[in-house]
Amino acid sequence: MTTRTNLLDLTPSEAERVLREFAEAHGAGAYRGSQTARHLWTAPVATFEAMTELPAAFRALLAEHFTMPRLELTAQQTSTDGTRKFLFRMHDGQSIETVSIPDDDRVTFCISSQAGCPLACAFCATGAMGFARNLTPSEIAGQVRELALLDPPLRATNIVFMGMGEPLMNWAAVDRVLTILNSPQGFGIGARHITISTVGWLPGIQALAARPEQFRLAISVHAPSDALRATLMPVNIKFPLDDVIAAAADFDRRVTFEYVMLGGVNDQPEHAKMLASLAKRCRAFVNLIPLHPGGSMGFTPTGPSEIGKFARTIRAQGVEVAIRKSRGTDISAACGQLRVERLARGRPATADEDREVEIA
């Protein structure tokens, strides 16, 4: 039996080359391969049978030799503010979340790169559920594809890798997905509209910096000192804050600090001044994040007025700062919550414990 090739694990240029060669070899003309490739990402369809401009016999041949695997949509929620959350089940029963956030003329998709997360940050619902495995390119980019296949279709103007998992620990797949998202033969989303969020996984930051496109980098700082950060984010022991800031300074593109506000933990005036000092070292923009109460993991959210004071202290140091708008608070929009509600938690795994975690 012929092993079928998963076209959605290939970059757009690879897929078109494979399909053109296949079409030519079967007497259909290379242009039929290009027609097929267009329906992977640019004008996606659910099945080969739905590629109605292709001859029926060629569509049957495609189905014999290739696959375009789907993600099963098992749950969705819509917030009063328009935020939509989707739970997808994959072929092995693992589930992941994707969030769509509308904002005027922009629609940002928050996508997942792992099933669960191995990093066990103290305030994160995803980290508490344990780690199952890395996602394949077709499972990561497939989240964007599935939303484009909805009726009516939901299409992204911006992508953030801020869903479940640490994207830079799954670099081999994420590297390929960045090409799918950015390529004109893929989704055609500008590199400046694609942000990769990391806890500070240094090999991945270096690998991302080596790409020529202007992808954005967001670093989850969440504490301005090694001592405090190590209590909240175990990865800080492996990659200390000083090394992460140095890598961000070398990145030489737009860098954002993500900083979730934890009442009485990291929200004091001295923390604001230390955070501003770190931001100056790598010319970072600071994004303050109100803790989502549903995913608080026992922490108390910092109050709005205190967050405002914290922001003003940072701004007084000459650093650009913003307070992220809380979205989807009525639909458990903190990352991982919908999955935790529907599925059992797993045992948290460490980065060194699971062999599927890849170093860039």
LOPARO-210943 format. One record per residue (C-alpha): z, x, y; residue in one letter. Coordinates in steps of 0.5 Angstrom, whole numbers, plus 2048, in hexadecimal, padded with zeros to 3 digits. Last residue first. Layout:
ZXYa...
END
This chain:
824822831a82A82182Ci82981B827e82E816825v82C81481Ee83181981Br83781581Dd83D81981De83C81E823d83B818828a841815826t84180E822a845808824p84680381Er8427FD81Eg8437F6822r8417F081Fa83B7EC822l83A7E6826r83F7E782Ce83F7EF82Bv8377EE82Cr8387EA832l83D7EE835q8397F5834g8387F683Bc83C7F2840a8377EC841a83C7E783Es8397E1841i83D7DF847d83D7E684At8357E684Ag8357EB84Fr83A7EF853s8377F2859k8377FA859r83B7FD85Fi837802863a838809865v83480E869e83981586Av83B817871g84281886Fq843811873a83F80E86Er844810869i84A80D86Ct84680786Er844806867a84B806865f84D80186Ak8487FC868g84A7FD861i8527FC863e84F7F5867s84B7F3860p8517F485Cg8517FA856t8507F684Fp8567F784Bt8557FB844f8567F883Dg84F7F983Am84C7F6841s8467F383Eg8477EC840g84A7EE847p8447F2849h8477F884Cl8447F8853p83F7FE853i83E803859l83780685An83880D85Dv83181185Ff83181885Da82F81E861r83182385Bc83782685Er838820863k83A81B85Ea83F82085Bl843820862s842819863a84581785Cl84B81C85Em84C818864k84C811861a85181485Ch855816861e85580F864p85780B85Dq852808859d85280C852n85880984Ev85C803853g8567FE852g85080184El84A801852m84480384Fv840809852y83980A850e836811854f82F810856t82A816856v823816859r81F81C857r821824857d824824850f82882A852d82D827856a82E822850a82F82884Ba83482B84Fa838824850i838824848v83A82B847d84082984Cd842823849l843826842p83E82583Cf841825836k848823838i84581E83Dn84281A837v849817836p84881383Cm84E80F83Fl85481483Et84F81A83Fa84D817845r854818848l85581F846a84D821848d84E81E84Fs84A819853p84A81384Ea84580E84Ch83F81384Cv83A80F849s83481384Bi82D81084Da82781384Dl820811850r81981284Df815816851q81081884Ce80F81F84Ap813820844r818826844a81D822847a81E81D842l81F82383Da824826841q82881F842i82781E83Ag82A825839p83082483El83281D83Bw83681B842g838814840v831812841t82D80C845s82580D845i82280A84At81B80784Bi818804851h81680B854r81280C84Ea80E807850g80D80184Ai806801847g8087FD841f80480183Cg7FD80383Eq7FF805845p804809842s80B808844n80F80483Fl80B807839i80C80E83Ct81480D83Dl81480A836v812810833r817814836d81C80F834v81A81082Da81B81782Da821817832w82681382En82C816830m829816837l82980E837p83080D836e831806833g8317FF834m82E7FD83Bg82D802841m826804840f824801846v81D7FE847i81A7FC84En8147F784Ft8157F3848a8117ED845r8147E7843l80E7E383Fp80E7DB840p80E7DA83Ad8117E1837l80D7E7835l80E7EB83Ba8167EA839l8147ED832e8107F3835r8167F5839v81B7F5833q8157F882Fg8157FE834a81C800830i81B7FD829e814800829s81680782Bp81B807826t823805827l82880A825n82E808820r83480481Fa839806824f840803825g8417FC829m8467FF82Da841803831g83D7FD832t8437FA836a84480083Ac84A80183Ef84D80783Aa84680A839c84580A831a83F80F831l83C80D82Ap83880782Dc83680182Ag82F800828a82C80582Cq827805832s8287FE835s8247FB83Bi8267F9842c8207F5845f81F7F584Ct81B7EF84Fv81A7F1857r8177EC85Cd81E7E985Ed8227EC859d8227EA852p8267ED84Ci8237ED845s8287EF840v8277F2839t82C7F2833e82B7F582Ci82D7F3825s82C7F681Eq82A7F2818g8257F7815d81F7F5818h8227F481Fm8267EE823r8257ED82Af82A7EA82Fl8287E8836f82B7E883Ck8287E4842r82A7E584At8287DF84Eg82E7DF852d8317D984Et8317DD848s82C7DC842t82E7DE83Bq82A7E0835q82B7E082Ea8277E2827t8207E582Al81D7E9824e81A7EF826l8137EF824r80F7F5820p8087F6822m8057F981Bt7FF7FC819f7FA7FD813h7F97F6810e7FB7F3816a7F57F781Al7F07F5814l7F27EE815a7F07EE81Dr7EA7F281Bf7E87EC816a7E97E781Ca7E57EA821p7E97ED827l7E97E882De7EF7E482At7F47E982Am7F97E4828a7F87E6820e7FA7ED822f8017EA823t8067E9829a8027EA82Fv8037F0834p7FE7F083Aa8007F783Dt8047F9837w8017F8830l7FB7F4832h7F87F9836r7F77FD82Fa7F37F882Ct7EE7F8831q7EE7FF831s7ED7FF829g7E77FA82Ar7E47FF82Ey7E3804829a7DE800825g7E07FB81Fa7DD7FF81Ag7E3801816h7E4808818a7E280681Fe7E8801820a7ED80681Cf7EB80C821e7EC807827r7F2805824l7F580B823v7F380E82Ar7F580782Ee7FC80882Aa7FD80F82Ce7FB80E834s800808834p80680C831t80780B829l80D807827d80A800828l804802824l80880281En804804818t803801812r80480480Bt7FE803807t800800800m
END
